[in-house]
Every structure is written in C-alpha cells, then in structure tokens.
Amino acid sequence: MKKIGIVGCGTIGSFLAKRIEKDFKASSKLVGICDIDNNKAKALADNLSKKVEILSLEKLADKSDLIIEAASGSACPDVCKKAIEKRKDVMVMSIGGLIGREQLFSLARERGSRIILPSGAICGLDGVKSAAAGKIKKVTLTTRKPPAGFKDAPHVLKNNIDLDNITQEKVIFEGTAEEAVAGFPKNVNVSAVLSLAGIGPKKTTVKIVTSPEYTVNTHEIEVEGDFGRLVTRTENVPFPGNPKTSFLAALSALATLKQYIEGALSIGT
C-alpha cells in the first residue's frame, strides 16, 4: 500500500487526489494534503469521499512514501529537498522549478530517492531521451496558446504586453528554455522537461506564440541529431476551468502515478 501526499491543492493536485481515491484505492492511500492557502486545502478535503488530513510539509513528508508536488515553481525546490532529505520519492509537476537546481538530482542519488517527472502536455520525450544517448544538434519547442493562458506571466508584465488587444497571431517570446521558465513559470513546464530530457535548458530553443483565434494549446517539438530528425505536434484541450493547464498534463500525471504504484510493466524508453 503506497502512502501518497500531495502538495498543492489547485487544478492538478485536486484532480490527482480524487483519482487516487477512485482508481488506486486497493493499492495506495492518500495520507495528507498541503497548501500554502489553507482555504484551498480545506475545500479539497471537503470534496473528497474519505477524510484526509491537512498537514504541514514536514509532517506530510514523514507520513508519505511519495510526495506529489503540484504547487508552483517557487515551491518546487523546497518540496523536493524536504522529500529527499527524508529519503522519500517525489513527483514534480512544476518542473520549471528544477531548472538551475540540478544539484537536487545528485542529492536524490545520494539519499536513494527518486525524482519523477511526467512528460506533461507534450509527446515525444521517449524519442528525445533516445536521441540524447547519441548526439543532438538542436531542440526547438514552439508553444501556441490563447492569450488568456498567459495572463500575469512575468514576461508579459515586464514587457507590458497587452494580451486583451492582440487581434492576430503574435510571437511574444523567443529564447532559451531557461529564459522561458523564468518568464512563464506557469505556462511552459514542457520546456523544462524537454530540456532535461535533451540538451539542457541553455541550449533548448523556445518560441511562444499567441492568438485569440487559438482554441487549443499546441506544442511542436523539432529535434535534429545523429539519429535523424524528430517532429511532434500535440494539440491540447485546456483543463476545464483553467486555460493555463492542458488536460493532457493532468492525464500524464495520472499515468505516471499509475506506473509508480503498479510498476510491473514499463513501456517506452
């Protein structure tokens, strides 16, 4: 029986909490939830079929085998560090929070913990990982989302980008994955996981485009290397009620959790 704790009671944290109760009740137990906003945690607890404790991060780490971080990029390093210090596993949703903090990977190896990164809202990471076993020449990610998906992003605010007055397709960012994560911490976690699977955040190129005509969140990946050329395009429906999150990201987390809990069969690279 796997003991699972969730940090972050927003869209994905709430989705996973409910699915743990429904899908994995015979093989796992949700032992606690945690959020900096206690009202969010209480709202989630009230909507679960079984009573679940609202705990501090310290107590949650003590009680869990696996901690799911679904909070924010800024909270991610502390959640990971706490889990690793207690020799627990951690599944990270806010993967951008790991960029620049790769020392956590070494610490996890030393402590015997696992840092688990779902593929999120993109397809093709199996090919990227395989290509990285050889030599990769370039990796490019092009992300397209409706303007509402970028509301309050630091890059948008810093550059005074008026999302409400965009009337046609507009490129609002071009740079590295490292820069994209800093400028859009809630929007392009896919660039972080892509860079970690491939050639790193400083060498991975990211282009972000928006238009009021877009109805889905789209991620296109292009990789060139010794293996040849890889191109993927993923068109994502936004998670109901949250345009910043793709539904596939939540489903990816659920599939990753299933693999962790059931574990007997591993598919893909």
N, C-alpha and C positions, 0 to 999 in steps of 0.2 A: 504494500500500500504506500504509494508515493505521497508525501506531505508537501503541499504546494502553498506558497504565499504570494500575494500579488501586491505590488507597489504601484499605485496609480489607479484611480477608480473612474477614469474617463471612458471614452468610447471603447478602446480595445481591452482595457482592464475589466470593464463591466461585461463585455462580450465573452471574454475567456472565463470569468468567474461563473457565469450562467452555464456555459458549455461544459465546464468541469463537472458541475453538479449533474448535468443531463447525460453527458457522453462517457464519463470516466468514473462514475460513482463506485464501480466494482473494483477499481484498481488505483484510485487516488482519492485524496481528501483535501479540500480547501481549508487550511488551518487558520488563515487570517488574511486580512486586507489592511492596507496602509495608504494614507494620502495626506499631503500637507494641508488639504482642505477637508476638515473633519465632516463638514456637511455632505461632501461628495461621498465620503466613505460610509456615512450613515445612510444616505439614500440608496447606495448599492446594497448594503447589509439588509435594509428593509425590503429589498426586492428579490432577495434570494430565498429559496424554499427552506433551507436549513439555516440555523443560527450560526453566524460566523463572527469571530471576534475582530474588533478593530484594534490593531496593535501598533506599537512603535516599530521602527525599522529594526532596532536591536532585538526586540522580542520576536518579531516575525522571522528574523534570521535564525534565532535559536530554535524555533519550532519547525522550520521548513527543511525539506531536502532540496527543493528547487524554489528559487525566488524568481518571479516574472516581473521585470522592470517594464512598466507601461506608463511611466510618469512624464519625463521630459529629458531633453538632452543635458540640461544642467544638473538634474538629479541623478542621471545615469552613473557617473563615476563613483559617487558615494554609495549607491546601491550595490554596484559591482564589488567595490572594495570591502564593504561590510560582509557580503556573501562569501567572498573569497577568504577573508580573514577567519571566518568560521567554517571554512572548508566545505561550503555548500556550492551547489551549481546555480547558475544564473542565466536566464533567458532574457535577452536585451531587445526591446522594441525601438528605443530611441538610440539607434546605432551611431548616429552622428556624435553623440556624447563620448564615444570612444576615440574619435579622431584626435590625435595629439596626446593620447593617454594610453598608448600601446604597451606601456610598462605593466598594465594590468594583466596582459596576456602572459608575461613572464611570471608574475606573481601567482596567477592561476595554476601554471605548470608546477611551480614550487609547492603549492598547497594541495595539489590534486583535485582542484575544482575545474569545472567545465564552463566556459562562456559560450552560450549557444545563440547564434544569430540567424533568425528566419530570413528567407530570401525577400519577404515583403511583397511589394507591388510590382516586382519585375520577374521576368522569366529569362532563363539562360545562364544562371550562375554556375550550373554544372559544367557547361562548356567553357566558361571563363576560368574556373578553377583548373580544368584540364589543360587549357592553353597556358596557364601560368606555370605549369610544370615544365614547359619549354620556355620560349622567349616570346613576349608580347611586345609589339611595336607601339600600338596605341589603343586607347579605350576612350570612347566618346559616348556620353549619355545626353539625349535630348528629351527634356520633360515638357509636356504641354498640359496646362490645366486652366480652367476658367478663372477669371480674376478673383472671385470670392475665395478661392483656395489659397491665395497669397496674402490675405488680409493680416495686417500687423506684423508681417515678416520684417526683421531688422533691415534687410537690404532695401525693401520697399520704403520704409520710413526714412532711412538715411538719405535716400536719393529722391525723396519727395515724388514718388511715382503715384500718380492719381489713377488708381485702378477703376474708379467709377466712370472715368471719361475715356477709357480705352474702347475704341469702336471697331478695331480690326486687329489682325494678328500682330503681336508686338514682342520682340525679344527684350526681356527685362534683365537678363543676366547671361554673361559668358565668362567662364573662368575655370579654376580647378575645383575638384570635389572638396578640397579643404576649405576653399573660399565659399562654396555653395552651402556647406553645412553651417558655416558661421552666419551667412546671410539669410538662410531659410531653414532654421533648425527644426521646424515642424512640418516641412514640406518635402524635403528631398533626402530622407534617410536612405532611400535607394542608392543615392550616390555614394554614401558611406560604405554600405555593404558591398557594392560593386567594386569600389576602390580597394577594400580589404581583400576581396577575392582575387583581384588582378594585380595592378602595378602600383597601387598605393594612392593616397589622396592628393599628393602633389603632382602626379603625372596624369591622373584621370581628368579628362576634359568634360565640363558640364555646360549645357546650354538650356536656358529656361525660357519658354515662350508662353504667352497667354493671349486669349481672345474671348470675347463674350459669346462667340459662336460655338465654342467648345462645349460639349455636353458630357465628355468623359475625361478622365485623367490618363494621359498617354505617356509611356516611357519607351524610347527607342534606344537600343544599345548597338554599337558597332565596335567590333574588336578585330584587330589585324595582328598577325604574328606568324611564327614559323609553321603553325598548323594550317594556316589559310586565313579565311575571313568568316566572321560570325556576325549575323544581324538578327536582332529580335525586336518585335514591337508588341507591347502589351497595352491594351485599351481597357482601362479600369472604370467600373461604375463606382462613384463615391459611396462611402458608407452612409446609410440613411441618417440624415440629420447632421452630418459632419463632412462638409466638402473638402476639408484638408486631409482626410484619410480615405484611402482606397479600400474598398471592400475586400479585395484580394489580400491586402496586408493583414487584415484580421483573420482571413481564412488560412493564410500562410502560417500565422502564429499558432492557429489551432492544429494544423497538420504537423508542425514542428513539435508541438506538445504531445501529440499522439505518438510520434516517433520516439520521444523521450520516455513516455510512460510504457508503451508496449514493446518497443525496442528490438524485437526478434528479427524483423525484416528491415533491411536498409536498401533504398532504391536510389540510384544515381551516384554521381561522383562524390 
